[in-house]
Amino acid sequence: MPIPSEYQRASLEFDKFMADARDISGLTTTNMAWNMVVGVLYTFRRRLDVKDATRFANVLPPVLRAILVADWNTDEPRLPFGDRAAMTREVQSLRAAHNFAPETAIHDVAMALRRNINEEDLDRVLAGLPEGAMDFWRA
């Protein structure tokens, strides 16, 4: 069996996603967008158990899938989905001195994600996750 194409093109697809995240958020570089993207993924995963996070990860492209689970302390208490402004501050708190995430960070990353994956698969998975998951990724 040949290497699946999603793995052969992983870097190219990730670069496209990062360029979309950068452009949508109005940031200047993909380096500036990096902490925003990581912050959004980590903020989301704090609201999922491992089983639900794995289901979500399975609809992500390989590099985003890896970022979602990187350095995850699975013993950390789960947080509830809540106020978008509070979750945005959580995104912005990741490496705060080097984080350029705007107030629209969650929305911006959601838009970039939706441009780069199958939205039907994403929405199907989100519908089976805890309440608030669908709203988190609404763009």
N, C-alpha and C positions, 0 to 999 in steps of 0.2 A: 504494500500500500504506500503510495507517495505521501510526503508530508502534507498535511492539510493546508490549504491555501491561507487560512486565517493566521497560521503560524509563519508561513513563508512571507507574508506581507505585513507582519505585526508592526515593524518599525515604521513603515510607510503610513499605515493606518493610524498609528499613534501620533505621528507628526501632523497628519491632517487634522486629527481631533484637537491637538494642542493649538494649532493655528486657528481653528474655529473658536476655541475657548478664548484665546488671546483677542481675536477680532471682535467677538460678541461682547466681551467685557470692556473693550476699549483700552486694554493694556498694550504696552509698546512691544514687549518681547514674550516669547514662550517661556523664557526663564521667569519672568514676572508672573506668568499664569500658573506656573508649577505649584506653588504653595496653595493657590486658590483651588486647583483641581484636587490636590491631595486632601486639603482641608474639607472640601465638600464630600469626598468619598469617606473620609474618616468620620465626619459628623453623621453621615447616613448610617454607617455600620454600627455606631454606638447605640443605635436604636433597634438593632436586629440581634437575634440569637444566631448561633453559628449555622444552623440549618437554613434559616431564611437568607442569611448573607451568602451562603453557597448557592442557593437558587438564584439570587440576584446576580452573583458573579458569573454564572453560566450564560447570561445573555450579554455580557460585556466582552469587548475585544480583549485579546490576551494580555496586553500591557496594562490596561485598566483593571482587569481581573487581578493581576499580580499586585498592583498598587492597593487595591481594596483590602487585601489580606496581609499586606506587609506590616511587620512590627505590631501585629494585633495582640493585645493582652485580652484573651478571651474570658479571663476572670473578672474583668472590669464590669461593674454593674451596668445593665442596660438603662438607657435614658428614654423617656417618652418623646414622641414627636410633639412639637409644641409651636410656640410662637416663632415665626420666620425670622424676625429680628434677632431673637436670642440665638437661634441656630446659626445665623449669619455671623454673629459675634464669635461663636464657637469656631466657625471656619476661619475667621480672621485671627484667632488666637494662636493658630498653628505657626510656629516660628515667627511670632508677631513682628520682630524687627525686620524681617525680610518678606513680609506678606503684604501684597498689594491688592488683595481681594476687595472689590467694590461692594457696596450694599446690595448689589444685584447678583452676587457671586453664585448663589444656588441656582437661580433662574438661568444665569449665563452658562453654567456648566451643564444644566439640564438641556438647554437648547443645543449646545455642542454635542452632547451625547445623542440626542434624538436625530441629529443630522448624520451621525456616524454608525448607527446600529438600526436593526429592524424594530421600528416602534411598536408593531403589533406584538412581537415577542416580549419587549420591555413591558408594555401595558398588561399583558397576560400575567407575567410574573408579579408585577407590582400589585395587581388585584388580589393576589393570594398572600401578600405580606401584611404586617400589622397596619391598622388604621393610621393614616398620615403618610404612608410610603408613597402613595400615588400623588398626593399633593406636593410632596417634597420634590418630585421629578417632573412636575407640571411646568411647561414652558409656554 
